[in-house]
Amino acid sequence: MAKSSERPWVSALISAAVLGVFAVLGASLVGLTYVGTADRIAQSEREALYRQLNAVLPRDEYDNELLKDYIDIQVPRALGAAQTRVYRGRRQGERVALIFSPVIAQGYSGDIKLVIGIREDGRLSGVRVLSHQETPGLGDKIDAEKSPWILGFAGKSLDHPSEDQWKVKRDGGAFDQFTGATITPRGVVAAVKKALQYFRKAHEQLFEAPSQYEAPDHG
């Protein structure tokens, strides 16, 4: 009777080696897929962010790279968020505008996240809603896709209307509220007013502070 020329431990070793090779190949493929997907996701996020920023500051008004010219600040009493990123728009090195994102307004159903652009002279270049949980058909009219109400902030400042008029009409101010929904616009108006007040006080320092952008490490 012929003896097997291959011992059991040899077969086990070969099997383990084959499994190891497949494991390495599988991990490599997963890694390559993740890198490719992560790059696409990051690119999509950058494009979405640019759209948000350009909605409140038209692209032809600045020539610097907004995503590389920013600082992070912690002034929750003024801007609502625990941390707010401030992008600085410039043209030929001259100051154009600051964009605050996010600024938190208190709505009827929770936090409303805003992006607010303020030109160097203190006028609003635009306001948009990033996210909210307001009631469909009522409070969601703060969304530019549902109503033009939010577009009405462009060009306004603490002098136009006067600072004491930065309230909804129901409270004796200059801003419209929605039928059946006063709390939502009241919160947005108050948040935009606070952002303007903070800009008036701190815009010099915000423009002059060194950018906190750090180039991604690809090494």
KELUM-680321 format. One line per field, with one value per residue (C-alpha): residue in one letter; x, z, y; residue number from 0. Coordinates in nm, 3 decimals, m for minus. Example, Ala and Ser with C-alpha at 12.3 -4.5 7.8 and 13.67 -1.06 7.14 Angstrom:
<sites>
code <- A;S
east <- 1.230;1.367
up <- 0.780;0.714
north <- m0.450;m0.106
pos <- 0;1
</sites>
This chain:
<sites>
code <- M;A;K;S;S;E;R;P;W;V;S;A;L;I;S;A;A;V;L;G;V;F;A;V;L;G;A;S;L;V;G;L;T;Y;V;G;T;A;D;R;I;A;Q;S;E;R;E;A;L;Y;R;Q;L;N;A;V;L;P;R;D;E;Y;D;N;E;L;L;K;D;Y;I;D;I;Q;V;P;R;A;L;G;A;A;Q;T;R;V;Y;R;G;R;R;Q;G;E;R;V;A;L;I;F;S;P;V;I;A;Q;G;Y;S;G;D;I;K;L;V;I;G;I;R;E;D;G;R;L;S;G;V;R;V;L;S;H;Q;E;T;P;G;L;G;D;K;I;D;A;E;K;S;P;W;I;L;G;F;A;G;K;S;L;D;H;P;S;E;D;Q;W;K;V;K;R;D;G;G;A;F;D;Q;F;T;G;A;T;I;T;P;R;G;V;V;A;A;V;K;K;A;L;Q;Y;F;R;K;A;H;E;Q;L;F;E;A;P;S;Q;Y;E;A;P;D;H;G
east <- 0.000;0.152;0.218;0.096;0.390;0.215;0.178;m0.142;0.038;0.172;m0.183;m0.295;m0.004;m0.084;m0.451;m0.359;m0.125;m0.394;m0.646;m0.389;m0.331;m0.706;m0.743;m0.467;m0.617;m0.962;m0.835;m0.646;m0.955;m1.165;m0.896;m0.877;m1.258;m1.271;m1.006;m1.186;m1.524;m1.385;m1.236;m1.569;m1.758;m1.510;m1.542;m1.922;m1.910;m1.680;m1.913;m2.217;m2.036;m1.939;m2.302;m2.406;m2.141;m2.209;m2.580;m2.504;m2.204;m2.209;m1.901;m1.813;m1.771;m1.459;m1.147;m0.980;m1.027;m1.298;m1.242;m0.882;m0.948;m1.139;m1.123;m1.324;m1.470;m1.655;m1.916;m2.238;m2.407;m2.377;m2.409;m2.584;m2.350;m2.080;m1.838;m1.892;m1.670;m1.612;m1.511;m1.347;m1.428;m1.166;m1.112;m0.759;m0.666;m0.936;m1.206;m1.540;m1.749;m1.759;m1.972;m2.081;m2.174;m2.362;m2.554;m2.823;m3.173;m3.435;m3.741;m4.072;m3.950;m3.583;m3.261;m3.247;m2.900;m2.826;m2.545;m2.517;m2.308;m2.226;m2.042;m1.756;m1.985;m2.224;m2.494;m2.620;m2.513;m2.756;m2.903;m2.994;m3.122;m2.893;m3.129;m3.444;m3.724;m4.008;m4.364;m4.426;m4.652;m4.593;m4.247;m4.071;m4.136;m3.794;m3.652;m3.571;m3.715;m4.053;m4.080;m3.883;m3.906;m3.542;m3.423;m3.556;m3.260;m3.016;m2.907;m3.039;m2.825;m2.861;m2.931;m3.185;m3.418;m3.315;m3.185;m3.502;m3.706;m3.530;m3.842;m4.140;m4.436;m4.640;m4.380;m4.375;m4.088;m4.027;m4.026;m4.319;m4.421;m4.606;m4.976;m5.001;m4.627;m4.467;m4.207;m4.002;m3.946;m3.907;m3.616;m3.449;m3.479;m3.332;m3.041;m2.957;m2.971;m2.728;m2.492;m2.497;m2.430;m2.138;m2.002;m2.016;m1.816;m1.562;m1.523;m1.181;m1.035;m1.217;m1.073;m0.722;m0.683;m0.455;m0.638;m0.673;m0.677;m0.441;m0.359;m0.462;m0.181;m0.165;0.161
up <- 0.000;m0.116;0.144;0.087;m0.006;0.142;0.513;0.657;0.792;0.444;0.302;0.587;0.525;0.155;0.231;0.480;0.227;m0.041;0.201;0.302;m0.058;m0.117;0.205;0.099;m0.249;m0.100;0.144;m0.136;m0.355;m0.065;0.007;m0.355;m0.376;m0.055;m0.179;m0.510;m0.340;m0.072;m0.340;m0.523;m0.201;m0.103;m0.450;m0.429;m0.085;m0.214;m0.507;m0.278;m0.045;m0.336;m0.445;m0.095;m0.076;m0.425;m0.344;m0.090;m0.265;m0.645;m0.799;m1.005;m0.692;m0.562;m0.711;m0.419;m0.319;m0.055;0.067;0.152;0.309;0.630;1.007;1.268;1.555;1.873;1.949;2.018;2.191;1.872;1.600;1.771;1.663;1.892;1.606;1.296;0.991;0.838;0.472;0.346;m0.007;m0.168;m0.511;m0.616;m0.249;m0.140;0.110;m0.041;0.208;0.496;0.483;0.814;0.815;0.997;1.192;1.410;1.432;1.669;1.478;1.583;1.544;1.627;1.499;1.160;1.005;0.794;0.574;0.580;0.351;0.460;0.234;0.364;0.392;0.624;0.367;0.334;0.013;0.082;0.329;0.267;0.478;0.499;0.699;0.909;1.057;1.014;0.928;0.556;0.407;0.695;0.842;0.546;0.349;0.473;0.212;m0.114;m0.308;m0.138;m0.118;m0.215;0.144;0.232;m0.080;0.064;0.301;0.020;0.034;0.384;0.676;1.032;0.880;0.624;0.793;1.114;1.386;1.593;1.291;1.269;1.377;1.204;1.145;1.413;1.663;1.517;1.275;0.900;0.804;0.684;0.873;0.729;0.781;1.065;1.127;1.307;1.520;1.224;1.047;1.385;1.464;1.127;1.144;1.495;1.390;1.086;1.301;1.552;1.270;1.140;1.488;1.534;1.191;1.281;1.597;1.472;1.093;1.106;1.310;1.103;0.778;0.916;1.103;0.930;0.739;0.927;0.609;0.615;0.293;0.308;0.374;0.082;0.202
north <- 0.000;0.333;0.591;0.945;1.168;1.468;1.505;1.662;1.968;2.044;2.054;2.277;2.513;2.539;2.604;2.874;3.036;3.036;3.188;3.447;3.549;3.585;3.786;4.025;4.063;4.120;4.380;4.556;4.570;4.704;4.964;5.076;5.093;5.300;5.542;5.589;5.629;5.862;6.087;6.105;6.177;6.449;6.605;6.597;6.760;7.036;7.103;7.115;7.356;7.580;7.592;7.698;7.968;8.098;8.118;8.391;8.547;8.546;8.386;8.693;8.906;8.729;8.572;8.395;8.031;8.050;7.696;7.783;8.121;8.066;8.069;7.877;8.076;7.984;8.251;8.056;8.350;8.554;8.290;8.001;7.720;7.582;7.650;7.860;7.860;8.203;8.215;8.535;8.653;8.879;9.033;9.129;9.110;9.352;9.256;9.163;8.967;8.723;8.410;8.254;7.885;7.760;8.019;7.860;8.003;7.865;7.749;7.599;7.239;7.277;7.428;7.595;7.604;7.911;8.032;8.411;8.632;8.987;9.231;9.441;9.743;9.558;9.475;9.120;8.950;8.666;8.419;8.055;7.768;7.466;7.244;7.265;7.055;7.301;7.202;7.138;7.402;7.644;7.694;7.536;7.856;7.969;7.731;7.913;7.619;7.666;8.044;8.359;8.489;8.416;8.601;8.926;8.959;9.042;9.406;9.468;9.586;9.714;10.056;9.928;9.865;10.033;9.805;9.829;9.714;9.377;9.189;9.034;9.264;9.093;9.215;9.566;9.509;9.524;9.155;8.948;8.637;8.338;8.281;8.033;8.029;8.322;8.146;8.023;8.358;8.529;8.296;8.349;8.729;8.730;8.507;8.720;9.036;8.883;8.785;9.143;9.277;9.041;9.134;9.503;9.438;9.183;9.203;9.370;9.085;8.823;8.955;8.993;8.663;8.407;8.136;7.808;7.600;7.307;7.125;6.758;6.513;6.269;6.115
pos <- 0;1;2;3;4;5;6;7;8;9;10;11;12;13;14;15;16;17;18;19;20;21;22;23;24;25;26;27;28;29;30;31;32;33;34;35;36;37;38;39;40;41;42;43;44;45;46;47;48;49;50;51;52;53;54;55;56;57;58;59;60;61;62;63;64;65;66;67;68;69;70;71;72;73;74;75;76;77;78;79;80;81;82;83;84;85;86;87;88;89;90;91;92;93;94;95;96;97;98;99;100;101;102;103;104;105;106;107;108;109;110;111;112;113;114;115;116;117;118;119;120;121;122;123;124;125;126;127;128;129;130;131;132;133;134;135;136;137;138;139;140;141;142;143;144;145;146;147;148;149;150;151;152;153;154;155;156;157;158;159;160;161;162;163;164;165;166;167;168;169;170;171;172;173;174;175;176;177;178;179;180;181;182;183;184;185;186;187;188;189;190;191;192;193;194;195;196;197;198;199;200;201;202;203;204;205;206;207;208;209;210;211;212;213;214;215;216;217;218
</sites>
